[in-house]
Structures are given as C-alpha cells and as structure tokens.
Amino acid sequence: MSRKIIPAKVAKVKDNIIQASIKLIVKDGFSKFTLTSVAQSIGVTKAAIYWYFPDKNTLIEEIANYVKNNFIGSAQKIVKMQLTSQEKLVKILSYNASTKDDLLCILPIKMFLEYYSEENTVKEIIHKNYLEYIDIISSILQNGVATGELDSSVPIDTIAKFIVGGMDGMILQSAILKEDPSVLVNQFILMTLELILPRERRTIR
C-alpha cells in the first residue's frame, strides 16, 4: 500500500527538520552536520529524513531558502504597507531585532562564511538574498528621497549596504557579547536615521 501524503503534515515535519538543522549548524558548524545528527536530534531514523530530503545538500538549500522567506518575505510585506518610508525602514530593522529565533539571525552569516571559498548553490542563494534585501532597502530610501522625507546627499546604494551590513554586525555582536539585540539595533536605527533624515529633522547637529 502506497504511503498517503498529507501536505500539511509533510510541511510540518519538514519545518521540524529544518529547525533542528539550524540549531545543529549554529552550534557545531557544517563540519559536524550530518543527516544522522539531525535524525538523532528529533528522534527519528535517518531513513525518515531521506523521505523528505534526498541528500544533505538539498536540506541545506532548503534551509537557505527558509532564511530568505523569513527575512525577505517579511520585508516585502512591510514595503506594501501604508506607511512612510521612515516607518517602513524602522519596522524592517525592528523585525530583525525582535525575531524570537536568534539562531536564524546568525545562520546566514555562518553559512556564507563556511561556504566562502566554495562555488555552490548555497553560496549563490545567500548572495542573491543579500542583493534582494539591499534592493528592498534601496527602494524604500528612493521613495523617501522622492517625497522629500529622506536626505539625498548620501548615495542610496551606499546607505542601503551600510544598513544591511550594520544590521548583521549588530546581531552578531549581540550574540558574541550576549547582549539584548533589540537594544543594539535600536541604537543602530537612531544612528541610521541621523544619516538619512533631512538636516533640519536630525537630533544631532
């Protein structure tokens, strides 16, 4: 008798596998990451993991896409909201700081660094994700400049990259120093606004 496939159940199990994998990768790195270790962590057989993911590389690619759906997906939703450019930017950055999954914040950095010297699908996915995220931030800044809400004296692409890179730095620093990421990110948001708000609306002269 063939196994009946229930989409909702399959999605839930795959999500459990991905969540367990993220914890293992952040904790032990890719060198110790195996499908066997994933299976043991959630109490199933290795064969059960293969039923959902044919090999380790496929699982890792799914993890990279999972990160994209969380961060880029949320940013895209915020862009469509009826908010000012400043409100959209603050909301996106605040989402990164308030996410309950701290491991998910660190994972993209760790994944890229461990794959830095290799040419593979995971590295390409992360690279595309970063470019897409920078484009989202750039579009918000461009709209803000067009409406006069934001300052145009600094190149938009430069500011967008500064924001994305700065956010990564804040999240990583909070993990290293074991500090509340929301505090560091809020400070970063204030400094960012000092750069992009028109001079007459800045609090620091």
N, C-alpha and C positions, 0 to 999 in steps of 0.2 A: 504493500500500500504506500503510495507516494505521500510525502510529508505535506500537510496543509499549511500554506503560507498565509499568515495573518499580518498584513502590512504594519499595523500599529505595534504589534509585538516585536516584529523584526526591527523596527525603528528604535524601540525602547532598548532592546538587547544591544544593538549596535552603539547606541549612545552610552550604555554602561561600559562597553568595551573601550570606547574612545576616552571616557572619563578616567577609567583605570589606567589606560596607556599614558595619558597626560601626567598623572601623578608619578608613574614609574619613570618616565623620561626626565621630568624635572628633578626627581630625587636622585636617580642613578645614572642619567645620561643615556645616550644611544648605544654605547659600547656594551651595556648590560641589558639592553632592552630586547626581549625576545617574545614570541607568541606564547611560549611556555610560561614566562613570568607573568604575562597578562592573564593567562588562564588560571594560574595559581592564585592570583590576587583577587579574582572574583569567584573562585570555587567551581570552575568548570573544566572540562577536558580541553586539550589543545585542538582536538578534532572539532569541538564545538566552535572554536574561534575560526577555524578554516571554513566552516559552513557560511560564516558572514564575511570573512575576508580571506581571499585565496592565498595571500602571502603578506609578509611584513611590510613590504614597500607599499602595497595597496592600502594597508591600515594607516601608515604614516602619511600618505597622500590625503586620506580621508580626514586625518587629524588637522593637517594644514588647511583644508577647506572648511573644517569646523571652526577654526580660529577666524577665518575670513567671514563666515556667516554671522559670527557673533559681533565682531567689531565693525566691519564694513557694512553689514546688514543694518546694524543699529544706527550707524552714521547716515546711511541713505534714508532711513525713515525720518530722522531728525531734520534733514535737509528739506523734506517735503512739508514740514510743519509750518504753520502760520506764525513765524517768529522773526525777530530782527536778526541780522547777520551776527551781531554780538551774542544774542541769546542762543542761537544755534551753535556757535563755536563753544560757548561756555558749557552748553548741555552735552555736547560730544565729549569734551575733555572731562567733564564731571562723571560721565558714564564710565570712562576708563578707570577713574579713581574709585568709583563706588561699586564696581562689579565685585560680586562676592567670591568669584573664582580668581584668587590671586595667582594661582598657577597658570591660568590662561593668559595673564598679562606677561608673565616671564617666558612662557613657552616659545613664542615666535622668535625672540632674541636668541634663545638657546638653540632652537632648531637651525636658524641661519648660521650661527657661529660654528656649530658642529658639522654643517654641510658646506662651510665656506669654501673649502678647497676642491669641492666636487661639483661636477656638472650633472645635475639630475633634476627630476620633476619637482621634488620638494623645494629645492632652491629656487626654481623658476616660479613656483606658486607663491612663495613668500615675497619674491621680488615684485611680481605683478600685484600682490596685495598691497605692498608699500606704495607702489606707484598710484594705485587706485585710491588709496587713503589720502595721499598727498593731493591728488586731483580733487577729491571731495572738499578738503580744507581750502584749496585754492579757489574753488568755485564759490564758497561762502565768502572768502575775502574779496573776490572780484565783485560780487553783488554788493557787498558793503561799501566798497570804494565807489561803485557806480551810483549808489544812492547818497554818497557823502557821509555815510555813517562811520566809515573807517578811513584811515590815513593812507595815502598812496605814495608817500615819499620813499618807502622801502619796497623793493621788488616783491611782488606777491609770491612768486615761486620760492624765493629765499625764505620768506616768513613761513610759508607752508611747511617747508622742510625743517625749519627751526622748531616749529610747533610739534611735528610728528617725532622728530629726534629727541626733543626736550621731554616729551611725554614718556618715551621709552626710558630715558635716563632717570626720570623721577620714579617710575615704577620699579626699575632695577635697584635704584638707590634705597628705596623704602624696604626692599627685600633684604638687601645687604645689611642695612643699619637697623632692620627690624622696627621701622617706624610706620606710623599710620600713613598709608599712601594718599589719603584724602587731604591731609594737612599739607604735604609737599606739593601735591597737584594744585591745590587752591592757591598756594604761593606762586606757583608757575603760571596759573591763569592770570593772576593780578599783574605779574611782570609782562606777560604777553599782551595784555590789554594796554599797558603803558606804551608798548611799541606800535600798536595798530590804531589806537584811538586818535582822533584829531587833537592837536596840541592843546586847544582850549578845554578839552574834556579830560585831560590827564590830571592825575592827582599828584604826580611827582614832576617837578619842574627842573 
